[in-house]
Amino acid sequence: MAHMAYQRAAWRKSVRSDAGQGCVEVAPLPGTVGVRDSKNPDGGALVLSHSTWTLIMAGVKDGRLDL
C-alpha cells in the first residue's frame, strides 16, 4: 500500500463500536480496503481486495462470522 494513500485515507469506525474495546477502522484505499486497529493506528493495516471485504461483511451480517 502506498504510504501517502494510507496517511490520507478516510478512516472510519462503526457507530456501534464501544469506547475503546476491540474496535477496528476501515478505509477505502486505491483498489483495496484497509482495516486497522483503532487503538494503534500507526501499527499497520490489513489490506484486502474489495471482493474479500465484501465476503467478510456478508459473513458478519448473516451470522457466519461471529465477531
C-alpha positions as CSV (number, residue, x, y, z in Angstrom):
1,M,0.0,0.0,0.0
2,A,1.3,3.4,-0.9
3,H,2.3,5.3,2.3
4,M,0.7,8.6,1.2
5,A,-2.6,6.8,0.4
6,Y,-2.6,5.2,3.8
7,Q,-1.9,8.5,5.6
8,R,-4.6,10.4,3.6
9,A,-7.2,7.7,3.8
10,A,-10.6,8.5,5.3
11,W,-10.5,6.0,8.2
12,R,-13.8,5.4,10.0
13,K,-15.2,3.0,12.6
14,S,-18.6,1.7,13.2
15,V,-21.1,3.8,15.1
16,R,-21.8,0.6,17.1
17,S,-18.2,0.4,18.4
18,D,-17.7,0.7,22.1
19,A,-15.5,3.1,23.9
20,G,-12.1,1.7,23.0
21,Q,-12.6,-2.1,23.3
22,G,-11.9,-4.1,20.2
23,C,-12.6,-1.5,17.5
24,V,-11.3,-1.5,14.0
25,E,-11.2,1.3,11.5
26,V,-11.9,0.8,7.8
27,A,-10.8,3.0,4.8
28,P,-11.2,2.8,1.1
29,L,-7.7,2.7,-0.5
30,P,-6.8,2.7,-4.2
31,G,-8.2,-0.6,-5.5
32,T,-8.4,-2.1,-2.0
33,V,-9.9,-1.7,1.5
34,G,-7.7,-1.1,4.6
35,V,-8.6,-2.4,8.1
36,R,-6.6,-1.3,11.2
37,D,-6.8,-1.4,15.0
38,S,-8.3,1.9,16.1
39,K,-6.2,1.8,19.3
40,N,-3.0,1.6,17.3
41,P,-3.5,3.5,14.1
42,D,0.3,3.6,13.4
43,G,0.6,-0.2,13.8
44,G,-0.1,-1.1,10.2
45,A,-3.2,-2.3,8.5
46,L,-4.6,-5.3,6.7
47,V,-5.1,-4.6,3.0
48,L,-7.9,-6.5,1.5
49,S,-9.4,-6.8,-2.0
50,H,-12.9,-5.4,-2.4
51,S,-14.2,-8.9,-3.1
52,T,-12.6,-10.3,0.1
53,W,-14.0,-7.4,2.2
54,T,-17.5,-8.0,0.7
55,L,-17.3,-11.7,1.7
56,I,-16.2,-10.8,5.2
57,M,-19.0,-8.3,5.7
58,A,-21.6,-10.7,4.3
59,G,-20.4,-13.4,6.7
60,V,-20.7,-11.0,9.7
61,K,-24.1,-9.8,8.6
62,D,-25.6,-13.2,8.2
63,G,-24.0,-14.7,11.4
64,R,-21.4,-17.0,9.8
65,L,-18.7,-14.9,11.3
66,D,-19.4,-14.1,14.9
67,L,-17.3,-11.0,15.7
